[in-house]
Amino acid sequence: MSVLLETSLGDIVIDLFVDKAPRLCENFLKLCKLKYYNFSPVHSVQKNFSFQTGDPLGPDSKESDGGSSVWGLLQGQKTFTVPTDPKMKHVERGTVSMVTVPSSLDEDHRDIGSQFIITLGENLDYLDGKAAIFGLVVEGFDTLEKVNEAFIDVEGRPLKDIRIRHTSILDDPYDDPPGLREPSQSPLPSKAQLATVMIADDEELDENADEAAVEKLRREREARAQALTLEVVGDLPFAEVKPPENVLFVCKLNPITQDEDLNLIFSRFGKILSCEVIRDVKTGDSLHYAFIEFENQKDCEQAYSKMEGVLIDDHRIHVDFSQSVSRLLNLWRTPGDSRHARQTGGFGGISSLEKRSQYRESERSNRSKYGMVFDRNDLRKGRRSRSRSGSPPGERRYREDRDRESFRRDRRDVGYGRDRRERRDSRDRSNVADVQDRRDRRDPRRERYDRPR
């Protein structure tokens, strides 16, 4: 009963101890059958001791749960428990054993998931009782030697990825548990797995390169991956954005130094677009550093070479080129700066960003038109015809109908108002007459004077 592991450094054939560790072998075989170990990274490499693998995502991924047993994948039981066998020892090189943790239910039992280790040395009694042995490497010791000699970081992570590419079962004596369905082909790596790639296993490296060069390459690869992530979430215009070359970073300032002081001192090198001392948001106190933006890059370089260590307000300042892109990011997000609004093209009006833009020239040329599909000649014809005729026929008809309806409404309102005024006047006259009649009937003196003599 054997399993073939195809890794990025070569093949490894493992013989399984089916009689001595049947449950461990069954778990390993069924996980291999499900292609669960495909693209799993090798990590925790300890020279002449062991290396560890079996977690599909690896310890560097925040989404990793450490791996699961086959019963956890099928039935929700992430780990299973087996008793420790004191007779099985890590004596030979290439011993394969499952990573275990103490069981919370029984001290003599260990909980097991999917991760396993392969020893790179002999007589490793430290692992006895801590890792559950279930197999032995019979072919592929040259691959083990390549893993043993790989460049690693302080945490034992290989600087160049070492991964399990495929698993093949040479003999399986166990029946499949309920619900297990073998995939027809090897699955592609998931996005979470690809996100853990530092230096791809198929990327060529200089064999004579020292550890420092390999570490530098790994950091550059990691920085590119992080920049790409920031571009995806919208925190950067694009991953290759670079800090502006016409901005100086000035630090070790005296707290009393103001923006106007720096502007006056540095303006002798050329025109300054902005000079800002960075201050605390709440207190307004100086944070002892500032950014000075020149109009020309040559002026910025000259100021950098001449102003290092200069005494300003009894403090010797330090000058360097700015490595921050936050200013460009703010202009890209909210292009409201009138100084840059006069410029053309680029993100936020910065022409240097336009050179590395990820959009097509045609899209940028029609940006003010929201990328609509039309011909400029048609636009010119439309403007010319509108200037000659005043407005299109449809628009003229709309205006005429609107004016006619407005005129009718006004006339109707005028007539309605006139009728109301006439009714009000007639009502007032009738009311006056009624009041006068009532007064005449109530006053007896009027009857005496009105009586004929």
C-alpha positions in Angstrom: 0.0 0.0 0.0 1.8 3.1 -1.3 1.2 6.7 -2.3 3.1 8.8 -4.7 3.6 12.5 -3.9 4.5 14.7 -6.9 6.2 17.8 -5.5 7.8 20.8 -7.2 11.3 19.3 -6.3 10.6 15.7 -7.3 8.6 12.6 -6.5 8.3 10.9 -3.1 6.9 7.3 -2.7 5.6 6.5 0.7 4.8 2.9 2.0 2.0 2.9 4.5 1.9 0.8 7.7 -1.7 -0.4 7.2 -1.4 -3.1 9.8 0.2 -1.0 12.5 -1.8 2.3 12.0 -4.9 1.4 10.0 -7.0 4.5 10.9 -4.1 6.9 10.2 -3.5 5.2 6.8 -7.2 5.3 5.9 -7.3 9.1 6.6 -4.2 9.8 4.6 -5.3 7.6 1.6 -8.8 9.1 1.4 -7.4 12.7 1.6 -5.1 11.9 -1.2 -8.0 10.4 -3.2 -10.0 13.7 -2.7 -6.9 15.6 -4.0 -7.0 17.5 -0.7 -3.2 17.9 -0.6 -2.9 19.4 -4.1 -0.9 22.7 -4.0 -0.3 22.3 -0.2 2.9 24.3 0.7 5.9 22.8 2.5 6.6 24.8 5.7 8.4 24.5 9.0 11.6 23.1 7.4 14.2 22.3 10.0 17.5 21.2 8.5 18.5 17.6 9.3 15.3 17.3 11.3 11.9 17.4 9.5 9.6 19.4 7.3 5.8 19.8 7.6 3.0 20.0 5.1 -0.7 18.9 4.6 -2.5 22.2 5.2 -3.9 23.2 1.8 -3.5 26.9 2.6 -0.5 26.9 4.9 0.2 28.8 8.2 0.7 32.1 6.4 -2.9 32.3 5.2 -5.5 34.0 7.6 -8.2 31.8 6.1 -6.4 28.6 7.1 -8.0 26.4 9.7 -5.1 24.0 10.0 -6.6 21.3 7.8 -9.2 18.7 8.4 -9.5 14.9 8.4 -11.4 13.1 5.8 -14.3 12.6 8.2 -14.3 16.3 8.9 -14.8 17.0 5.2 -17.6 14.4 4.8 -19.2 14.3 8.3 -18.1 17.5 10.0 -15.7 15.8 12.4 -12.6 17.9 11.8 -10.2 15.7 13.9 -10.2 12.2 15.1 -8.4 10.5 18.0 -6.0 7.6 18.1 -3.9 6.2 21.0 -0.2 6.7 21.0 1.9 3.6 20.1 5.2 3.7 22.2 6.7 0.9 20.0 6.9 3.1 16.9 10.0 5.3 16.8 11.4 7.9 14.5 14.5 6.0 13.8 15.0 6.1 10.0 15.2 9.1 7.8 12.0 9.6 5.8 9.7 8.5 8.5 6.2 9.8 7.8 3.9 10.7 10.8 0.8 12.7 11.4 1.0 16.0 13.4 -1.0 15.6 16.6 -2.1 17.7 19.6 -3.1 16.3 23.0 -6.7 15.3 23.3 -8.9 17.2 25.7 -10.7 14.0 26.6 -7.9 11.5 27.2 -4.2 12.2 27.9 -3.2 9.0 26.3 -4.8 9.9 23.0 -3.9 12.6 20.4 -6.1 14.5 18.0 -5.2 14.3 14.3 -6.3 16.3 11.2 -4.5 16.4 7.8 -1.0 17.7 8.4 2.0 15.4 8.4 5.7 15.6 8.7 8.6 13.7 7.0 11.9 13.4 8.9 15.1 14.6 7.4 17.4 12.9 9.9 17.8 9.7 11.9 17.0 8.8 15.5 14.7 11.7 16.2 13.4 10.6 19.6 12.1 14.0 20.3 9.2 13.3 18.0 8.3 10.0 19.6 4.9 10.2 21.3 4.3 13.6 19.7 3.7 12.5 16.1 1.8 9.4 15.0 3.9 7.3 12.6 2.0 5.7 9.7 4.5 5.4 6.8 8.1 5.5 5.5 9.6 7.0 2.4 11.0 4.3 0.1 11.8 6.4 -3.0 12.7 10.0 -3.5 15.5 10.6 -1.0 17.1 13.0 -3.5 13.9 15.1 -3.1 14.2 15.0 0.6 17.8 16.3 0.3 16.6 19.2 -1.9 14.1 20.2 0.7 16.8 19.9 3.4 19.1 22.3 1.5 16.4 24.8 0.5 16.8 28.5 1.5 14.4 29.2 4.4 13.4 32.3 6.5 13.6 32.5 10.3 10.2 30.7 10.6 11.3 27.8 8.4 9.3 28.9 5.4 11.1 28.1 2.1 11.9 31.4 0.3 11.0 29.6 -3.0 7.8 27.8 -2.8 7.8 24.0 -2.4 4.4 22.5 -3.0 2.7 19.2 -3.5 1.4 19.3 -7.1 -0.4 15.9 -7.2 -1.0 12.7 -5.3 -1.5 9.3 -6.8 -2.7 6.2 -4.8 -0.8 3.1 -5.9 -2.9 0.7 -3.7 -5.9 1.3 -1.5 -7.3 -1.5 0.7 -10.0 0.5 2.3 -13.6 1.0 1.3 -14.7 4.6 0.6 -16.6 6.2 3.4 -20.2 7.4 2.7 -20.3 10.6 0.7 -16.8 10.4 -0.8 -16.6 11.3 -4.5 -13.3 11.2 -6.2 -12.8 14.2 -8.5 -12.4 13.4 -12.2 -9.3 15.6 -12.4 -7.0 17.6 -10.2 -8.6 20.8 -9.1 -7.0 24.2 -9.9 -5.5 26.2 -7.0 -7.9 28.4 -5.2 -7.5 32.2 -4.9 -6.6 31.8 -1.2 -3.8 29.3 -2.2 -2.5 31.6 -4.9 -2.4 34.5 -2.4 0.2 32.6 -0.3 2.7 32.3 -3.2 6.0 34.2 -2.4 8.3 33.0 -5.2 6.6 30.6 -7.5 8.0 27.0 -7.5 8.6 27.2 -11.3 10.4 30.6 -11.2 14.1 30.3 -12.0 16.6 31.5 -9.4 20.4 32.0 -9.6 22.0 28.9 -8.0 25.0 31.1 -6.9 22.8 33.7 -5.3 23.3 34.1 -1.6 20.5 34.1 1.0 20.4 37.9 1.1 19.7 38.1 -2.6 17.0 35.5 -2.4 15.5 37.2 0.6 15.5 40.5 -1.4 13.7 38.8 -4.3 11.1 37.3 -1.9 10.4 40.7 -0.4 10.1 42.3 -3.7 7.6 39.6 -4.8 5.7 40.1 -1.5 5.6 43.9 -2.0 4.2 43.5 -5.5 1.5 41.2 -4.2 0.6 43.7 -1.5 0.5 46.6 -4.0 -1.8 44.6 -6.2 -4.1 43.9 -3.3 -4.2 47.7 -2.5 -5.0 48.4 -6.2 -7.9 45.9 -6.1 -9.5 47.4 -2.9 -9.0 50.9 -4.4 -6.3 52.3 -2.0 -3.9 52.8 -5.0 -4.5 54.0 -8.5 -2.4 51.1 -9.8 0.1 48.7 -8.3 3.1 50.2 -10.0 2.5 53.7 -8.6 5.8 55.4 -7.5 6.3 58.4 -5.2 6.8 61.7 -6.9 10.4 62.7 -7.7 9.8 66.4 -7.0 8.9 66.2 -3.3 11.4 66.4 -0.5 10.9 64.9 3.0 12.4 67.1 5.7 12.6 65.9 9.3 14.2 66.8 12.7 12.6 70.2 12.6 12.3 72.6 15.5 8.7 72.7 16.8 8.7 76.5 16.3 9.5 76.2 12.5 6.6 77.2 10.4 5.6 76.6 6.8 6.5 80.1 5.8 10.1 79.7 7.2 10.7 76.5 5.1 9.2 78.1 2.1 11.5 81.1 2.3 14.6 79.0 2.9 14.0 76.4 0.2 12.6 78.8 -2.4 16.1 79.9 -3.4 16.4 76.5 -5.3 13.3 77.0 -7.4 9.6 77.6 -7.5 7.8 75.7 -4.7 4.3 74.5 -5.3 3.5 73.5 -1.7 5.3 73.5 1.7 3.6 71.8 4.6 4.7 71.1 8.1 2.8 68.0 9.3 0.9 68.7 12.6 -1.1 66.7 15.1 -4.7 66.6 14.2 -6.0 67.4 17.7 -3.4 69.6 19.2 -2.0 71.3 16.1 1.5 70.8 17.4 4.3 70.2 14.9 5.4 66.6 14.3 8.9 67.8 13.4 8.7 66.8 9.7 7.5 68.4 6.5 7.0 67.8 2.8 8.2 70.4 0.2 7.0 70.0 -3.4 9.0 71.7 -6.2 7.8 72.6 -9.6 10.9 71.1 -11.3 12.7 67.8 -10.4 16.1 69.4 -10.9 15.4 72.0 -8.3 14.3 69.3 -5.9 17.6 67.4 -6.5 19.6 70.5 -5.9 17.9 71.2 -2.6 18.5 67.6 -1.6 22.2 67.9 -2.2 22.6 71.3 -0.5 20.3 71.2 2.5 21.4 68.1 4.3 22.5 68.9 7.8 21.6 72.6 7.5 20.9 74.4 10.8 17.3 75.8 11.0 16.1 77.2 14.3 19.0 75.6 16.1 18.1 72.1 14.7 20.1 70.3 12.1 17.6 68.9 9.6 17.7 65.7 7.6 16.6 65.8 3.9 15.5 62.9 1.8 13.3 62.2 -1.2 9.7 61.5 -0.3 8.6 57.8 -0.3 5.0 58.6 0.4 2.2 58.3 -2.2 -0.6 59.5 0.1 -0.7 62.9 -1.5 -1.1 61.4 -5.0 -3.8 59.1 -3.6 -5.8 62.0 -2.2 -5.5 63.9 -5.5 -6.6 60.8 -7.3 -9.6 60.2 -5.1 -10.7 63.8 -4.9 -9.2 65.9 -7.7 -10.2 69.2 -6.2 -6.9 70.9 -6.0 -7.0 73.9 -8.3 -3.3 73.9 -8.8 -3.3 70.4 -10.3 -6.7 70.8 -11.9 -5.1 73.1 -14.5 -2.9 70.3 -15.6 -4.2 67.7 -18.0 -4.3 63.9 -18.0 -3.2 61.4 -15.5 -4.7 60.5 -12.1 -5.7 63.6 -10.2 -3.9 65.8 -12.9 -0.5 64.2 -12.3 1.1 63.6 -15.7 3.7 61.2 -14.2 0.9 58.9 -13.2 -0.5 58.9 -16.7 2.6 57.2 -18.1 1.8 54.1 -16.0 -1.9 54.2 -16.4 -3.7 50.9 -16.9 -6.4 52.5 -19.1 -6.4 52.8 -22.8 -5.6 56.1 -24.5 -8.9 56.2 -26.3 -10.7 55.9 -22.9 -8.7 58.8 -21.4 -9.2 61.0 -24.5 -13.0 60.7 -24.0 -13.0 60.8 -20.3 -15.0 64.0 -20.1 -17.7 62.3 -22.3 -18.0 59.3 -19.9 -16.6 56.9 -22.5 -19.7 57.1 -24.9 -19.3 55.6 -28.3 -19.6 58.3 -30.9 -17.6 60.1 -33.6 -16.1 63.5 -33.0 -17.1 64.5 -36.5 -20.7 63.8 -35.6 -20.4 66.0 -32.6 -19.0 68.9 -34.7 -21.9 68.5 -37.2 -24.4 68.5 -34.4 -22.9 71.7 -32.9 -22.8 73.3 -36.3 -26.4 72.5 -37.1 -27.5 73.7 -33.6 -25.7 77.0 -34.0 -27.3 77.7 -37.4 -30.9 76.7 -36.6 -30.9 77.7 -33.0 -32.4 74.5 -31.8 -33.5 71.1 -33.3 -37.0 70.8 -34.8 -38.2 68.6 -32.1 -37.0 71.0 -29.4 -38.7 73.9 -31.2 -42.0 72.1 -31.4 -41.7 71.2 -27.7 -41.1 74.9 -26.8 -44.0 76.1 -29.0 -46.4 73.6 -27.3 -45.1 74.5 -23.9 -45.6 78.3 -24.6 -49.1 77.7 -26.0 -50.2 75.7 -23.0 -48.8 78.4 -20.7 -50.7 81.1 -22.6 -53.9 79.2 -22.2 -53.4 78.7 -18.5 -52.6 82.4 -18.0 -55.8 83.4 -19.9 -57.9 80.9 -17.9 -56.4 82.3 -14.7 -57.1 85.9 -15.7 -60.8 85.1 -16.6 -61.2 83.2 -13.3 -59.9 86.2 -11.4 -62.1 88.7 -13.2 -65.2 86.6 -12.4 -64.3 86.4 -8.8 -63.8 90.2 -8.6 -67.3 90.8 -10.2 -69.0 88.4 -7.9 -67.3 89.9 -4.9 -68.3 93.5 -5.9 -71.9 92.6 -6.5 -72.1 90.8 -3.2 -70.6 93.8 -1.4 -73.2 96.2 -3.1 -76.1 93.9 -2.1 -74.8 93.7 1.5 -74.6 97.5 1.7 -78.2 97.9 0.5 -79.5 95.4 2.9 -77.8 97.1 5.8 -79.2 100.5 4.8 -82.7 99.1 4.6 -82.5 97.6 8.1 -81.3 100.8 9.5 -84.2 102.8 8.0 -86.7 100.3 9.4 -85.3 100.5 12.9 -85.1 104.4 13.2 -88.5 106.0 13.9 -87.2 109.5 13.5 -86.7 108.9 9.8 -90.4 108.1 9.5 -91.3 111.5 11.2 -89.1 113.5 8.9 -90.0 111.5 5.9 -93.8 112.0 6.5 -95.4 114.5 4.1 -96.6 117.7 5.7 
